[in-house]
Amino acid sequence: MSGVIVIILVALVLVAKAVYILKEYERGVVFRLGRLVDSRGPGLILIIPFIDRLMRVSLRIIAMDVPSQDVVTKDNVSVKVNAVVYYRVFDPNKAIVEVQDYHYATSQLAQTTLRSVIGGAELDELLSAREKINQELQSILDKQTDSWGIKVSAVEVKHVDLPDTMQRAIARQAEAERERRAKIIHAEGEMQASEKLSGAARVLASEPASLQLRYLQTLTEISVEKNSTIIFPVPIDLMKGLIDMFGKGS
């Protein structure tokens, strides 16, 4: 009876070692006596117990956080930069055989590449041309990890931490830029107003009666406000006539 129990237990151990069920996003890399056989899956996988060895590999996209790196930019500004890398395994055989730990290797490569790329860029480029830097990082990482069976789909710089002195300098620069724009807009408004006034003066000069109508319209607008004092504009030509008349009388 004990012999039957032993046989049953051995059979159960052999089945447990021989049968694997892989999910849709998993692949199993099979080694036979240390030699690579192939990658299998998904579904039910059968191997030879104690002779074959199966290693699971996930094919899903992995979001890896790149720790904050202290970097000196091309224009000698010290910044702290962190990023996130999105990658996946497209060749399970290479990911297991070509590199010891593809996740750790990709992480270390991402950190060194981030320092190298940020160190070759100026601060203004880092702040304004973020998309260009992301594409450069993705291209470099994807090229270097291709031999590991890794596809880097995207790299995003998440945060750029500037020193306090640099933040104040950037704030002053932004304030000065806005003041410059305000002055330019004000000057352009004055220029356009002067052009319109010049055109209106030419129209009024061509029709003297229109100037008198404009005076009357101004009086109407003033009277609506219920002011206690009304300033009546007197034409300069009328004043000149009165002065000449009094001059002749004397």
C-alpha positions, 0 to 999 in steps of 0.5 A, spaced: 500 500 500 505 504 501 508 503 494 502 505 491 502 511 495 509 513 493 508 511 486 502 516 486 506 522 489 511 521 484 506 521 478 503 528 481 510 531 482 512 529 475 505 532 472 507 538 476 513 539 473 511 537 466 505 541 465 504 549 465 499 553 463 501 560 460 496 566 460 495 570 453 500 575 455 506 570 457 511 566 453 515 560 456 522 560 454 524 552 454 531 550 456 533 542 455 539 540 459 541 547 458 540 549 451 535 553 448 529 549 445 524 555 443 519 559 446 512 556 447 505 559 449 500 561 451 496 555 453 497 548 456 505 547 455 508 540 456 515 539 458 520 533 460 520 533 467 527 534 470 530 535 463 527 541 461 526 548 464 521 553 463 522 560 464 516 565 464 516 572 460 511 577 460 510 580 453 505 586 456 508 593 456 512 595 462 512 602 465 519 603 468 520 609 473 527 612 472 530 615 478 531 623 479 538 624 476 543 630 477 545 633 471 549 639 469 546 642 462 550 644 456 549 651 459 552 649 466 545 649 469 544 644 475 538 640 474 534 634 477 530 630 472 526 624 472 523 620 467 518 614 465 520 609 460 515 604 456 518 598 453 516 591 452 519 584 450 518 582 443 523 576 443 523 572 449 529 568 447 533 574 446 531 577 453 533 571 457 539 569 453 542 575 451 542 579 458 542 577 465 536 581 467 533 585 462 529 589 467 535 592 471 539 592 464 534 597 461 533 601 468 541 602 468 541 604 461 535 609 461 539 612 467 545 613 463 542 615 457 538 620 460 544 624 463 547 624 457 542 627 453 540 632 458 547 634 459 548 635 451 542 640 451 541 647 454 536 649 459 531 653 454 531 647 450 530 642 456 524 647 458 521 648 451 523 642 446 521 637 451 518 633 445 524 633 441 528 630 447 523 625 449 524 622 441 531 622 442 531 618 448 526 613 445 531 612 439 537 611 443 534 606 448 530 602 442 537 602 438 541 599 444 536 594 447 534 591 440 539 586 441 536 584 448 529 583 444 526 589 448 522 594 444 522 601 447 515 605 445 516 611 449 520 615 453 517 621 457 521 626 461 516 627 467 519 633 472 525 638 471 527 641 478 531 647 477 535 651 483 531 657 486 536 662 483 534 660 476 527 659 478 527 667 480 531 669 474 526 665 469 520 669 473 524 676 472 525 674 464 518 672 463 516 678 467 520 683 462 518 679 456 510 680 458 512 688 459 515 688 452 509 685 449 505 690 453 509 696 450 509 694 443 501 692 443 500 699 446 505 703 441 501 699 435 495 701 438 497 709 438 499 708 431 493 705 429 489 710 433 493 716 429 492 713 422 484 713 424 485 720 427 489 723 421 483 720 416 478 723 420 481 730 420 482 729 412 474 727 412 472 733 416 476 738 413 473 736 406 466 738 409 466 744 414 459 743 415 461 736 418 465 739 423 459 743 426 455 737 426 461 734 430 460 739 435 453 739 436 454 731 437 459 732 442 454 737 446 448 732 446 453 726 449 455 731 454 448 733 456 446 726 457 451 725 463 447 731 466 453 735 468 453 741 471 458 744 467 458 744 459 464 746 455 462 749 448 467 748 443 469 754 439 471 754 432 478 757 431 476 760 425 471 764 429 476 766 434 480 769 429 475 773 426 473 776 432 480 778 434 481 781 427 475 785 428 477 788 434 484 789 431 481 794 426 476 797 431 482 799 435 
